[in-house]
Amino acid sequence: MSEPVLSIRGLERTYVTEAGKLPVLKGVDLDVEAGEIVGLVGPSGSGKSSLLHAAGLLEHPDAGRISILGTDCSQLNERERTRVRLATIGFVYQFHHLLPEFSAQDNVAIPMMIAGTPQAKAREAARGLLSDLGLGARTDHQPAQLSGGEQQRVAVARALANAPRLLLADEPTGNLDPATSTAVFESLFALARNTGVAGLVATHNFELARHMDRVFALKDGHLEPWTADQDGRG
């Protein structure tokens, strides 16, 4: 069996608050394989974002090991962590954070150009990604000229611009109406399938969660398998 794209073992994270220590992750284990979408559900404050931030090498956990493509990233310095992030991880957030003065095409092309892709090739690849997401006729539009769902599809395309092996999404449809949420998720899911990226998606939307390959609920700092007949709280 091939190496998981993302492998997490014994992940622990505790925050210090005015009320004292607040443990949110208490020894989390998780593997995500290439080409599969794994969902995380749970109420606000349950630790979904903390898990994603740790998996994306944005935060240091208090304990545990995070391996990406077989490389243990736990002991890497900040420069090495940044290199791994840029080379292998794409991020999608609830709010798209697009650059308002640039077109959809250029918002997607810029990460590729930063990574060293020539401008013409980056813009051509960006147009292809946007077309795959149903935005072929909207590539020259600025974010303000796009609907919320279209803006989020541009954000998905941008996250996949440099062909990451791991896609991390934190409430990617949380700011959209149900019909638009479904359309955006279906686009993300299809593109992930086509590219073979491994996806870890935190969501409050249990209808979307039902369509993922596997879903876990974060409960009392631990991951528990979640099924379609559950409400996400336990």
C-alpha atoms as one frame of an Amber mdcrd trajectory, in Angstrom:
protein
   0.000   0.000   0.000   1.302   3.456  -0.870   2.367   5.975   1.749  -0.484
   8.267   2.919  -0.168  11.830   1.728  -0.890  13.002   5.281  -0.192  10.942
   8.385  -0.876  12.294  11.881   0.027  10.445  15.065  -0.592  11.429  18.664
  -1.385  15.064  17.924  -1.975  17.198  21.011  -2.838  20.883  21.259  -3.674
  22.891  24.385  -4.419  26.604  24.549  -3.885  28.784  27.601  -6.884  31.019
  28.335  -7.853  33.338  31.172  -9.865  30.471  32.621  -6.862  28.129  32.471
  -5.617  25.460  30.081  -7.979  24.335  27.326  -6.981  21.058  25.636  -8.593
  20.738  22.195  -6.624  17.853  20.647  -5.772  14.889  22.838  -3.800  12.391
  20.806  -5.330  12.535  17.320  -4.366   9.888  14.739  -5.348  10.262  11.085
  -4.219   9.158   7.623  -5.408  10.729   4.369  -4.687   8.918   1.115  -4.196
  10.339  -2.361  -7.475  10.923  -4.170  -9.742  10.776  -1.136 -11.679  13.507
   0.641 -11.876  13.188   4.418 -14.320  15.332   6.357 -14.105  16.817   9.852
 -17.308  17.770  11.638 -17.945  19.113  15.107 -19.157  22.268  16.850 -17.178
  25.495  16.915 -14.305  25.199  19.358 -14.001  21.441  18.974 -10.550  21.724
  17.373 -11.208  21.378  13.641  -9.246  24.493  12.707  -6.470  23.593  15.132
  -6.119  20.216  13.447  -6.034  21.796   9.980  -3.491  24.424  11.041  -1.237
  21.743  12.476  -1.643  19.542   9.395  -0.802  22.524   7.195   2.346  23.288
   9.216   0.927  26.678  10.179   1.043  25.944  13.917   3.228  23.762  16.100
   1.326  21.148  18.091   2.313  20.478  21.698   3.002  16.829  20.913   2.673
  14.341  18.093   4.021  13.722  14.608   2.880  15.065  11.246   4.237  13.359
   8.137   3.596  14.561   4.598   4.468  12.199   1.756   6.461  10.109   4.224
   8.538  13.001   5.558   8.278  13.671   9.287   7.743  17.437   9.486   7.651
  17.633  13.274  11.280  18.684  13.688  11.655  20.880  10.618  12.705  24.488
  11.067  10.467  27.311   9.839  12.230  27.656   6.512  11.847  23.942   5.804
   8.197  23.979   6.905   7.537  26.878   4.540   9.187  24.967   1.704   6.979
  21.918   2.331   3.861  24.110   2.512   4.607  25.848  -0.775   5.508  22.628
  -2.569   2.802  20.266  -1.359  -0.147  22.000   0.371  -3.083  24.058  -0.888
  -5.463  25.944   1.407  -9.110  26.973   1.004 -10.787  29.090   3.679 -14.362
  30.157   4.412 -13.612  33.627   3.050 -11.903  33.625  -0.326  -9.308  36.388
   0.329  -8.967  37.093  -3.390  -6.934  40.106  -4.526  -9.664  42.590  -5.536
  -7.656  44.468  -8.168  -6.783  41.353 -10.177  -8.922  39.213 -12.485  -9.953
  35.681 -11.592  -7.299  34.384 -13.990  -4.537  36.438 -12.409  -5.625  35.530
  -8.864  -5.022  31.908  -9.830  -1.881  32.578 -11.863  -0.032  34.638  -9.248
   0.826  31.666  -6.952   2.277  29.855  -9.956   4.366  32.856 -10.946   5.629
  33.201  -7.372   6.703  29.562  -7.611   8.668  30.326 -10.772   6.245  29.477
 -13.581   6.569  31.861 -16.543   3.693  34.336 -16.750   2.228  33.093 -20.034
   2.271  29.476 -18.908   0.805  30.375 -15.499  -2.052  32.346 -17.036  -2.796
  29.526 -19.478  -2.869  26.979 -16.648  -5.073  29.306 -14.571  -7.551  29.584
 -17.417  -7.666  25.801 -17.654  -8.325  25.383 -13.928 -11.086  27.979 -13.977
 -12.671  26.294 -16.990 -12.627  22.984 -15.124 -14.554  24.710 -12.339 -17.167
  26.106 -14.704 -15.717  29.626 -14.857 -14.384  29.629 -18.397 -16.482  32.684
 -19.266 -15.517  34.586 -16.100 -11.726  34.479 -16.191 -11.311  38.192 -16.912
 -13.727  39.325 -14.190 -12.525  40.850 -10.950 -13.802  39.379  -7.652 -16.392
  42.170  -7.186 -17.951  41.143 -10.511 -18.375  37.521  -9.390 -20.990  35.903
  -7.190 -20.006  34.436  -3.822 -19.966  30.944  -5.241 -17.862  32.013  -8.205
 -15.390  33.766  -5.919 -15.020  30.607  -3.852 -14.436  28.528  -6.970 -11.639
  30.913  -7.889 -10.220  30.338  -4.391 -10.375  26.568  -4.991  -8.569  26.988
  -8.317  -5.925  29.142  -6.631  -5.408  26.495  -3.935  -4.817  23.885  -6.637
  -2.702  26.150  -8.855   0.664  24.639  -7.942  -0.588  21.038  -8.078  -0.454
  20.368  -4.320  -0.590  16.829  -3.037  -2.636  17.862   0.018  -5.654  20.192
   0.040  -6.816  21.585   3.390 -10.193  23.344   3.473 -11.637  25.113   6.520
 -15.393  25.645   6.103 -14.944  26.253   2.355 -18.693  26.666   1.785 -19.608
  28.131   5.177 -20.359  31.570   3.740 -22.615  30.314   0.924 -26.270  29.393
   0.548 -27.113  25.652   0.426 -27.468  25.374  -3.355 -24.246  27.279  -3.996
 -22.459  25.277  -1.287 -23.381  22.053  -3.043 -22.211  23.349  -6.424 -18.875
  24.561  -5.058 -18.270  21.331  -3.167 -19.114  19.211  -6.201 -16.589  21.206
  -8.228 -13.944  20.793  -5.529 -14.669  17.077  -5.183 -14.485  16.432  -8.933
 -11.239  18.357  -9.303  -9.713  16.522  -6.348 -10.671  13.215  -7.932  -9.182
  14.215 -11.272  -5.907  15.470  -9.817  -5.467  12.779  -7.138  -5.009  15.332
  -4.365  -5.695  14.236  -0.794  -8.300  16.452   0.846  -9.082  17.211   4.488
 -12.205  19.366   4.813 -13.667  20.863   7.989 -17.354  21.659   7.645 -20.557
  22.346   9.554 -22.544  21.169   6.541 -23.609  17.612   7.280 -25.276  17.245
   3.884 -21.926  17.826   2.203 -20.184  15.565   4.713 -22.377  12.679   3.576
 -20.688  12.777   0.161 -17.126  12.541   1.451 -15.149   9.311   1.449 -14.734
   9.244   5.219 -15.905  11.606   7.935 -14.742  12.028  11.517 -16.286  13.985
  14.357 -14.012  15.766  16.795 -15.335  15.017  20.252 -13.532  15.768  23.503
 -10.241  16.089  21.651 -10.469  12.775  19.816 -11.592  11.681  16.350 -14.591
   9.366  16.134 -16.017   7.898  12.912 -19.120   9.804  11.829 -21.937   8.326
   9.772 -24.802   9.874   7.827 -27.367   9.048  10.508 -25.497  11.142  13.099
 -26.025  14.846  13.684 -22.317  15.659  14.045 -22.373  16.132  17.794 -21.383
  12.675  18.821
